[in-house]
Amino acid sequence: MSLTPSFDRPGLHISKPSPDAPAQASAVCHCGASATAKGDAQVGALVAGWNSNHGSAHAGGGTA
């Protein structure tokens, strides 16, 4: 089973394989927005944006 979000399965996926590796993230929202990020700071910004503007932040809920 893939954990990568898609338009059929929206959500947020974050990975950091080791403490020395950069974090990576991908997000797809049911509203049609999508984004990817690489690097701890960029992933942090993507997560903050997701929490503020997508997923469960949309009226009517969603996937967080």
PDB file with SEQRES, HELIX, SHEET and CRYST1 records, atoms N, CA, C and O in Angstrom:
SEQRES   1 A   64  MET SER LEU THR PRO SER PHE ASP ARG PRO GLY LEU HIS          
SEQRES   2 A   64  ILE SER LYS PRO SER PRO ASP ALA PRO ALA GLN ALA SER          
SEQRES   3 A   64  ALA VAL CYS HIS CYS GLY ALA SER ALA THR ALA LYS GLY          
SEQRES   4 A   64  ASP ALA GLN VAL GLY ALA LEU VAL ALA GLY TRP ASN SER          
SEQRES   5 A   64  ASN HIS GLY SER ALA HIS ALA GLY GLY GLY THR ALA              
HELIX    1 AA1 ASP A   40  ASN A   53  1                                  14    
HELIX    2 AA2 GLY A   55  ALA A   57  5                                   3    
SHEET    1 AA1 3 GLY A  11  SER A  15  0                                        
SHEET    2 AA1 3 GLN A  24  VAL A  28 -1                                        
SHEET    3 AA1 3 SER A  34  LYS A  38 -1                                        
CRYST1    1.000    1.000    1.000  90.00  90.00  90.00 P 1           1          
ATOM      1  N   MET A   1       0.854  -1.183   0.000  1.00  0.00           N  
ATOM      2  CA  MET A   1       0.000   0.000   0.000  1.00  0.00           C  
ATOM      3  C   MET A   1       0.897   1.243   0.000  1.00  0.00           C  
ATOM      4  O   MET A   1       1.794   1.373   0.834  1.00  0.00           O  
ATOM      5  N   SER A   2       0.651   2.128  -0.918  1.00  0.00           N  
ATOM      6  CA  SER A   2       1.418   3.356  -0.999  1.00  0.00           C  
ATOM      7  C   SER A   2       0.867   4.384  -0.017  1.00  0.00           C  
ATOM      8  O   SER A   2      -0.345   4.541   0.131  1.00  0.00           O  
ATOM      9  N   LEU A   3       1.780   5.074   0.645  1.00  0.00           N  
ATOM     10  CA  LEU A   3       1.368   6.141   1.557  1.00  0.00           C  
ATOM     11  C   LEU A   3       1.358   7.501   0.883  1.00  0.00           C  
ATOM     12  O   LEU A   3       1.019   8.503   1.511  1.00  0.00           O  
ATOM     13  N   THR A   4       1.730   7.545  -0.397  1.00  0.00           N  
ATOM     14  CA  THR A   4       1.766   8.801  -1.130  1.00  0.00           C  
ATOM     15  C   THR A   4       0.342   9.265  -1.412  1.00  0.00           C  
ATOM     16  O   THR A   4      -0.450   8.512  -1.980  1.00  0.00           O  
ATOM     17  N   PRO A   5       0.003  10.498  -1.022  1.00  0.00           N  
ATOM     18  CA  PRO A   5      -1.348  11.000  -1.279  1.00  0.00           C  
ATOM     19  C   PRO A   5      -1.617  11.117  -2.777  1.00  0.00           C  
ATOM     20  O   PRO A   5      -0.697  11.310  -3.571  1.00  0.00           O  
ATOM     21  N   SER A   6      -2.873  11.000  -3.145  1.00  0.00           N  
ATOM     22  CA  SER A   6      -3.303  11.174  -4.532  1.00  0.00           C  
ATOM     23  C   SER A   6      -4.661  11.871  -4.514  1.00  0.00           C  
ATOM     24  O   SER A   6      -5.253  12.063  -3.452  1.00  0.00           O  
ATOM     25  N   PHE A   7      -5.147  12.246  -5.687  1.00  0.00           N  
ATOM     26  CA  PHE A   7      -6.450  12.899  -5.729  1.00  0.00           C  
ATOM     27  C   PHE A   7      -7.560  11.931  -5.325  1.00  0.00           C  
ATOM     28  O   PHE A   7      -8.620  12.357  -4.866  1.00  0.00           O  
ATOM     29  N   ASP A   8      -7.320  10.628  -5.495  1.00  0.00           N  
ATOM     30  CA  ASP A   8      -8.285   9.631  -5.040  1.00  0.00           C  
ATOM     31  C   ASP A   8      -8.183   9.380  -3.534  1.00  0.00           C  
ATOM     32  O   ASP A   8      -9.156   8.983  -2.894  1.00  0.00           O  
ATOM     33  N   ARG A   9      -6.992   9.618  -2.979  1.00  0.00           N  
ATOM     34  CA  ARG A   9      -6.741   9.428  -1.549  1.00  0.00           C  
ATOM     35  C   ARG A   9      -5.967  10.624  -1.018  1.00  0.00           C  
ATOM     36  O   ARG A   9      -4.759  10.530  -0.804  1.00  0.00           O  
ATOM     37  N   PRO A  10      -6.642  11.743  -0.804  1.00  0.00           N  
ATOM     38  CA  PRO A  10      -5.944  12.955  -0.342  1.00  0.00           C  
ATOM     39  C   PRO A  10      -5.365  12.776   1.059  1.00  0.00           C  
ATOM     40  O   PRO A  10      -5.839  11.963   1.852  1.00  0.00           O  
ATOM     41  N   GLY A  11      -4.341  13.549   1.333  1.00  0.00           N  
ATOM     42  CA  GLY A  11      -3.735  13.515   2.656  1.00  0.00           C  
ATOM     43  C   GLY A  11      -2.352  14.125   2.645  1.00  0.00           C  
ATOM     44  O   GLY A  11      -1.945  14.760   1.672  1.00  0.00           O  
ATOM     45  N   LEU A  12      -1.645  13.930   3.721  1.00  0.00           N  
ATOM     46  CA  LEU A  12      -0.305  14.477   3.918  1.00  0.00           C  
ATOM     47  C   LEU A  12       0.614  13.323   4.298  1.00  0.00           C  
ATOM     48  O   LEU A  12       0.299  12.559   5.210  1.00  0.00           O  
ATOM     49  N   HIS A  13       1.743  13.187   3.611  1.00  0.00           N  
ATOM     50  CA  HIS A  13       2.712  12.141   3.926  1.00  0.00           C  
ATOM     51  C   HIS A  13       4.068  12.786   4.150  1.00  0.00           C  
ATOM     52  O   HIS A  13       4.537  13.575   3.330  1.00  0.00           O  
ATOM     53  N   ILE A  14       4.696  12.441   5.272  1.00  0.00           N  
ATOM     54  CA  ILE A  14       6.008  12.979   5.631  1.00  0.00           C  
ATOM     55  C   ILE A  14       6.929  11.804   5.901  1.00  0.00           C  
ATOM     56  O   ILE A  14       6.536  10.831   6.544  1.00  0.00           O  
ATOM     57  N   SER A  15       8.161  11.898   5.406  1.00  0.00           N  
ATOM     58  CA  SER A  15       9.139  10.860   5.718  1.00  0.00           C  
ATOM     59  C   SER A  15      10.489  11.496   6.032  1.00  0.00           C  
ATOM     60  O   SER A  15      10.843  12.549   5.502  1.00  0.00           O  
ATOM     61  N   LYS A  16      11.219  10.835   6.898  1.00  0.00           N  
ATOM     62  CA  LYS A  16      12.577  11.227   7.262  1.00  0.00           C  
ATOM     63  C   LYS A  16      13.282   9.925   7.620  1.00  0.00           C  
ATOM     64  O   LYS A  16      13.261   9.494   8.773  1.00  0.00           O  
ATOM     65  N   PRO A  17      13.917   9.293   6.608  1.00  0.00           N  
ATOM     66  CA  PRO A  17      14.459   7.952   6.798  1.00  0.00           C  
ATOM     67  C   PRO A  17      15.521   7.824   7.888  1.00  0.00           C  
ATOM     68  O   PRO A  17      15.670   6.755   8.479  1.00  0.00           O  
ATOM     69  N   SER A  18      16.249   8.886   8.157  1.00  0.00           N  
ATOM     70  CA  SER A  18      17.252   8.852   9.221  1.00  0.00           C  
ATOM     71  C   SER A  18      17.451  10.267   9.745  1.00  0.00           C  
ATOM     72  O   SER A  18      17.074  11.227   9.073  1.00  0.00           O  
ATOM     73  N   PRO A  19      18.031  10.416  10.923  1.00  0.00           N  
ATOM     74  CA  PRO A  19      18.232  11.758  11.490  1.00  0.00           C  
ATOM     75  C   PRO A  19      19.075  12.677  10.597  1.00  0.00           C  
ATOM     76  O   PRO A  19      18.917  13.897  10.633  1.00  0.00           O  
ATOM     77  N   ASP A  20      19.967  12.087   9.802  1.00  0.00           N  
ATOM     78  CA  ASP A  20      20.828  12.897   8.944  1.00  0.00           C  
ATOM     79  C   ASP A  20      20.229  13.182   7.570  1.00  0.00           C  
ATOM     80  O   ASP A  20      20.745  14.028   6.840  1.00  0.00           O  
ATOM     81  N   ALA A  21      19.161  12.499   7.211  1.00  0.00           N  
ATOM     82  CA  ALA A  21      18.530  12.684   5.901  1.00  0.00           C  
ATOM     83  C   ALA A  21      17.539  13.841   5.960  1.00  0.00           C  
ATOM     84  O   ALA A  21      16.927  14.082   7.001  1.00  0.00           O  
ATOM     85  N   PRO A  22      17.378  14.557   4.852  1.00  0.00           N  
ATOM     86  CA  PRO A  22      16.373  15.623   4.840  1.00  0.00           C  
ATOM     87  C   PRO A  22      14.960  15.033   4.841  1.00  0.00           C  
ATOM     88  O   PRO A  22      14.709  13.987   4.243  1.00  0.00           O  
ATOM     89  N   ALA A  23      14.069  15.706   5.506  1.00  0.00           N  
ATOM     90  CA  ALA A  23      12.663  15.303   5.489  1.00  0.00           C  
ATOM     91  C   ALA A  23      12.105  15.536   4.093  1.00  0.00           C  
ATOM     92  O   ALA A  23      12.573  16.406   3.358  1.00  0.00           O  
ATOM     93  N   GLN A  24      11.095  14.743   3.740  1.00  0.00           N  
ATOM     94  CA  GLN A  24      10.378  14.909   2.482  1.00  0.00           C  
ATOM     95  C   GLN A  24       8.892  14.814   2.778  1.00  0.00           C  
ATOM     96  O   GLN A  24       8.475  14.094   3.685  1.00  0.00           O  
ATOM     97  N   ALA A  25       8.101  15.538   2.013  1.00  0.00           N  
ATOM     98  CA  ALA A  25       6.648  15.501   2.226  1.00  0.00           C  
ATOM     99  C   ALA A  25       5.920  15.685   0.908  1.00  0.00           C  
ATOM    100  O   ALA A  25       6.427  16.312  -0.023  1.00  0.00           O  
ATOM    101  N   SER A  26       4.731  15.131   0.849  1.00  0.00           N  
ATOM    102  CA  SER A  26       3.825  15.377  -0.262  1.00  0.00           C  
ATOM    103  C   SER A  26       2.421  15.509   0.313  1.00  0.00           C  
ATOM    104  O   SER A  26       2.071  14.860   1.298  1.00  0.00           O  
ATOM    105  N   ALA A  27       1.642  16.349  -0.313  1.00  0.00           N  
ATOM    106  CA  ALA A  27       0.278  16.584   0.148  1.00  0.00           C  
ATOM    107  C   ALA A  27      -0.643  16.756  -1.053  1.00  0.00           C  
ATOM    108  O   ALA A  27      -0.277  17.370  -2.055  1.00  0.00           O  
ATOM    109  N   VAL A  28      -1.832  16.207  -0.931  1.00  0.00           N  
ATOM    110  CA  VAL A  28      -2.885  16.401  -1.919  1.00  0.00           C  
ATOM    111  C   VAL A  28      -4.168  16.622  -1.137  1.00  0.00           C  
ATOM    112  O   VAL A  28      -4.515  15.825  -0.265  1.00  0.00           O  
ATOM    113  N   CYS A  29      -4.868  17.696  -1.444  1.00  0.00           N  
ATOM    114  CA  CYS A  29      -6.112  18.025  -0.753  1.00  0.00           C  
ATOM    115  C   CYS A  29      -7.310  17.694  -1.640  1.00  0.00           C  
ATOM    116  O   CYS A  29      -7.205  17.694  -2.866  1.00  0.00           O  
ATOM    117  N   HIS A  30      -8.428  17.417  -1.016  1.00  0.00           N  
ATOM    118  CA  HIS A  30      -9.641  17.140  -1.788  1.00  0.00           C  
ATOM    119  C   HIS A  30     -10.117  18.370  -2.571  1.00  0.00           C  
ATOM    120  O   HIS A  30     -10.968  18.238  -3.451  1.00  0.00           O  
ATOM    121  N   CYS A  31      -9.588  19.558  -2.271  1.00  0.00           N  
ATOM    122  CA  CYS A  31      -9.954  20.764  -3.025  1.00  0.00           C  
ATOM    123  C   CYS A  31      -9.177  20.866  -4.337  1.00  0.00           C  
ATOM    124  O   CYS A  31      -9.465  21.727  -5.168  1.00  0.00           O  
ATOM    125  N   GLY A  32      -8.177  19.972  -4.524  1.00  0.00           N  
ATOM    126  CA  GLY A  32      -7.399  19.979  -5.753  1.00  0.00           C  
ATOM    127  C   GLY A  32      -5.985  20.506  -5.596  1.00  0.00           C  
ATOM    128  O   GLY A  32      -5.182  20.379  -6.521  1.00  0.00           O  
ATOM    129  N   ALA A  33      -5.656  21.088  -4.464  1.00  0.00           N  
ATOM    130  CA  ALA A  33      -4.304  21.603  -4.228  1.00  0.00           C  
ATOM    131  C   ALA A  33      -3.354  20.436  -3.965  1.00  0.00           C  
ATOM    132  O   ALA A  33      -3.735  19.429  -3.370  1.00  0.00           O  
ATOM    133  N   SER A  34      -2.107  20.592  -4.421  1.00  0.00           N  
ATOM    134  CA  SER A  34      -1.092  19.592  -4.131  1.00  0.00           C  
ATOM    135  C   SER A  34       0.254  20.285  -3.976  1.00  0.00           C  
ATOM    136  O   SER A  34       0.461  21.377  -4.505  1.00  0.00           O  
ATOM    137  N   ALA A  35       1.170  19.647  -3.248  1.00  0.00           N  
ATOM    138  CA  ALA A  35       2.484  20.228  -3.020  1.00  0.00           C  
ATOM    139  C   ALA A  35       3.457  19.139  -2.605  1.00  0.00           C  
ATOM    140  O   ALA A  35       3.062  18.100  -2.076  1.00  0.00           O  
ATOM    141  N   THR A  36       4.734  19.392  -2.851  1.00  0.00           N  
ATOM    142  CA  THR A  36       5.802  18.539  -2.350  1.00  0.00           C  
ATOM    143  C   THR A  36       6.857  19.434  -1.726  1.00  0.00           C  
ATOM    144  O   THR A  36       6.952  20.618  -2.051  1.00  0.00           O  
ATOM    145  N   ALA A  37       7.647  18.863  -0.827  1.00  0.00           N  
ATOM    146  CA  ALA A  37       8.719  19.627  -0.183  1.00  0.00           C  
ATOM    147  C   ALA A  37       9.856  18.684   0.170  1.00  0.00           C  
ATOM    148  O   ALA A  37       9.641  17.504   0.446  1.00  0.00           O  
ATOM    149  N   LYS A  38      11.065  19.222   0.158  1.00  0.00           N  
ATOM    150  CA  LYS A  38      12.236  18.460   0.578  1.00  0.00           C  
ATOM    151  C   LYS A  38      13.095  19.369   1.443  1.00  0.00           C  
ATOM    152  O   LYS A  38      13.356  20.516   1.082  1.00  0.00           O  
ATOM    153  N   GLY A  39      13.524  18.861   2.568  1.00  0.00           N  
ATOM    154  CA  GLY A  39      14.296  19.639   3.524  1.00  0.00           C  
ATOM    155  C   GLY A  39      13.434  19.943   4.726  1.00  0.00           C  
ATOM    156  O   GLY A  39      12.234  20.187   4.601  1.00  0.00           O  
ATOM    157  N   ASP A  40      14.056  19.928   5.894  1.00  0.00           N  
ATOM    158  CA  ASP A  40      13.290  20.072   7.129  1.00  0.00           C  
ATOM    159  C   ASP A  40      12.495  21.378   7.191  1.00  0.00           C  
ATOM    160  O   ASP A  40      11.332  21.366   7.596  1.00  0.00           O  
ATOM    161  N   ALA A  41      13.093  22.488   6.802  1.00  0.00           N  
ATOM    162  CA  ALA A  41      12.389  23.778   6.866  1.00  0.00           C  
ATOM    163  C   ALA A  41      11.230  23.825   5.876  1.00  0.00           C  
ATOM    164  O   ALA A  41      10.149  24.308   6.215  1.00  0.00           O  
ATOM    165  N   GLN A  42      11.439  23.329   4.658  1.00  0.00           N  
ATOM    166  CA  GLN A  42      10.382  23.352   3.653  1.00  0.00           C  
ATOM    167  C   GLN A  42       9.236  22.420   4.035  1.00  0.00           C  
ATOM    168  O   GLN A  42       8.067  22.740   3.820  1.00  0.00           O  
ATOM    169  N   VAL A  43       9.583  21.259   4.606  1.00  0.00           N  
ATOM    170  CA  VAL A  43       8.535  20.342   5.055  1.00  0.00           C  
ATOM    171  C   VAL A  43       7.743  20.983   6.196  1.00  0.00           C  
ATOM    172  O   VAL A  43       6.519  20.859   6.243  1.00  0.00           O  
ATOM    173  N   GLY A  44       8.423  21.659   7.103  1.00  0.00           N  
ATOM    174  CA  GLY A  44       7.720  22.360   8.177  1.00  0.00           C  
ATOM    175  C   GLY A  44       6.747  23.392   7.637  1.00  0.00           C  
ATOM    176  O   GLY A  44       5.637  23.532   8.149  1.00  0.00           O  
ATOM    177  N   ALA A  45       7.158  24.114   6.606  1.00  0.00           N  
ATOM    178  CA  ALA A  45       6.275  25.115   5.995  1.00  0.00           C  
ATOM    179  C   ALA A  45       5.092  24.448   5.300  1.00  0.00           C  
ATOM    180  O   ALA A  45       3.969  24.949   5.374  1.00  0.00           O  
ATOM    181  N   LEU A  46       5.333  23.326   4.628  1.00  0.00           N  
ATOM    182  CA  LEU A  46       4.232  22.619   3.967  1.00  0.00           C  
ATOM    183  C   LEU A  46       3.218  22.140   4.999  1.00  0.00           C  
ATOM    184  O   LEU A  46       2.013  22.282   4.795  1.00  0.00           O  
ATOM    185  N   VAL A  47       3.694  21.578   6.100  1.00  0.00           N  
ATOM    186  CA  VAL A  47       2.793  21.102   7.158  1.00  0.00           C  
ATOM    187  C   VAL A  47       1.991  22.257   7.749  1.00  0.00           C  
ATOM    188  O   VAL A  47       0.787  22.127   7.969  1.00  0.00           O  
ATOM    189  N   ALA A  48       2.650  23.384   8.006  1.00  0.00           N  
ATOM    190  CA  ALA A  48       1.935  24.549   8.549  1.00  0.00           C  
ATOM    191  C   ALA A  48       0.854  25.024   7.579  1.00  0.00           C  
ATOM    192  O   ALA A  48      -0.263  25.334   7.994  1.00  0.00           O  
ATOM    193  N   GLY A  49       1.184  25.079   6.295  1.00  0.00           N  
ATOM    194  CA  GLY A  49       0.193  25.480   5.295  1.00  0.00           C  
ATOM    195  C   GLY A  49      -0.951  24.492   5.190  1.00  0.00           C  
ATOM    196  O   GLY A  49      -2.109  24.887   5.053  1.00  0.00           O  
ATOM    197  N   TRP A  50      -0.630  23.204   5.253  1.00  0.00           N  
ATOM    198  CA  TRP A  50      -1.668  22.164   5.208  1.00  0.00           C  
ATOM    199  C   TRP A  50      -2.614  22.314   6.390  1.00  0.00           C  
ATOM    200  O   TRP A  50      -3.834  22.285   6.230  1.00  0.00           O  
ATOM    201  N   ASN A  51      -2.038  22.475   7.579  1.00  0.00           N  
ATOM    202  CA  ASN A  51      -2.871  22.596   8.780  1.00  0.00           C  
ATOM    203  C   ASN A  51      -3.736  23.850   8.754  1.00  0.00           C  
ATOM    204  O   ASN A  51      -4.854  23.837   9.271  1.00  0.00           O  
ATOM    205  N   SER A  52      -3.243  24.921   8.167  1.00  0.00           N  
ATOM    206  CA  SER A  52      -3.990  26.176   8.122  1.00  0.00           C  
ATOM    207  C   SER A  52      -5.028  26.232   7.017  1.00  0.00           C  
ATOM    208  O   SER A  52      -6.070  26.868   7.180  1.00  0.00           O  
ATOM    209  N   ASN A  53      -4.758  25.572   5.886  1.00  0.00           N  
ATOM    210  CA  ASN A  53      -5.559  25.809   4.695  1.00  0.00           C  
ATOM    211  C   ASN A  53      -6.190  24.583   4.041  1.00  0.00           C  
ATOM    212  O   ASN A  53      -7.033  24.728   3.156  1.00  0.00           O  
ATOM    213  N   HIS A  54      -5.803  23.391   4.456  1.00  0.00           N  
ATOM    214  CA  HIS A  54      -6.262  22.195   3.747  1.00  0.00           C  
ATOM    215  C   HIS A  54      -6.657  21.112   4.731  1.00  0.00           C  
ATOM    216  O   HIS A  54      -6.679  21.330   5.942  1.00  0.00           O  
ATOM    217  N   GLY A  55      -6.970  19.935   4.191  1.00  0.00           N  
ATOM    218  CA  GLY A  55      -7.351  18.821   5.049  1.00  0.00           C  
ATOM    219  C   GLY A  55      -8.537  19.177   5.922  1.00  0.00           C  
ATOM    220  O   GLY A  55      -9.572  19.619   5.425  1.00  0.00           O  
ATOM    221  N   SER A  56      -8.386  18.986   7.217  1.00  0.00           N  
ATOM    222  CA  SER A  56      -9.498  19.243   8.131  1.00  0.00           C  
ATOM    223  C   SER A  56      -9.780  20.723   8.324  1.00  0.00           C  
ATOM    224  O   SER A  56     -10.780  21.074   8.951  1.00  0.00           O  
ATOM    225  N   ALA A  57      -8.917  21.614   7.796  1.00  0.00           N  
ATOM    226  CA  ALA A  57      -9.171  23.055   7.899  1.00  0.00           C  
ATOM    227  C   ALA A  57     -10.337  23.483   7.020  1.00  0.00           C  
ATOM    228  O   ALA A  57     -10.954  24.518   7.270  1.00  0.00           O  
ATOM    229  N   HIS A  58     -10.648  22.690   5.984  1.00  0.00           N  
ATOM    230  CA  HIS A  58     -11.798  22.993   5.121  1.00  0.00           C  
ATOM    231  C   HIS A  58     -13.093  22.738   5.873  1.00  0.00           C  
ATOM    232  O   HIS A  58     -13.181  21.800   6.665  1.00  0.00           O  
ATOM    233  N   ALA A  59     -14.080  23.557   5.634  1.00  0.00           N  
ATOM    234  CA  ALA A  59     -15.402  23.299   6.210  1.00  0.00           C  
ATOM    235  C   ALA A  59     -15.878  21.945   5.705  1.00  0.00           C  
ATOM    236  O   ALA A  59     -15.718  21.626   4.527  1.00  0.00           O  
ATOM    237  N   GLY A  60     -16.447  21.169   6.573  1.00  0.00           N  
ATOM    238  CA  GLY A  60     -16.911  19.852   6.182  1.00  0.00           C  
ATOM    239  C   GLY A  60     -15.882  18.767   6.422  1.00  0.00           C  
ATOM    240  O   GLY A  60     -16.126  17.602   6.107  1.00  0.00           O  
ATOM    241  N   GLY A  61     -14.738  19.129   6.973  1.00  0.00           N  
ATOM    242  CA  GLY A  61     -13.742  18.124   7.332  1.00  0.00           C  
ATOM    243  C   GLY A  61     -12.845  17.760   6.179  1.00  0.00           C  
ATOM    244  O   GLY A  61     -12.683  18.527   5.230  1.00  0.00           O  
ATOM    245  N   GLY A  62     -12.273  16.598   6.267  1.00  0.00           N  
ATOM    246  CA  GLY A  62     -11.334  16.112   5.273  1.00  0.00           C  
ATOM    247  C   GLY A  62     -10.305  15.250   5.947  1.00  0.00           C  
ATOM    248  O   GLY A  62     -10.483  14.824   7.088  1.00  0.00           O  
ATOM    249  N   THR A  63      -9.230  14.992   5.244  1.00  0.00           N  
ATOM    250  CA  THR A  63      -8.175  14.135   5.754  1.00  0.00           C  
ATOM    251  C   THR A  63      -7.022  15.010   6.207  1.00  0.00           C  
ATOM    252  O   THR A  63      -6.574  15.885   5.466  1.00  0.00           O  
ATOM    253  N   ALA A  64      -6.547  14.784   7.400  1.00  0.00           N  
ATOM    254  CA  ALA A  64      -5.416  15.572   7.884  1.00  0.00           C  
ATOM    255  C   ALA A  64      -4.170  14.754   7.959  1.00  0.00           C  
ATOM    256  O   ALA A  64      -3.119  15.264   8.348  1.00  0.00           O  
TER     257      ALA A  64                                                      
END                                                                             
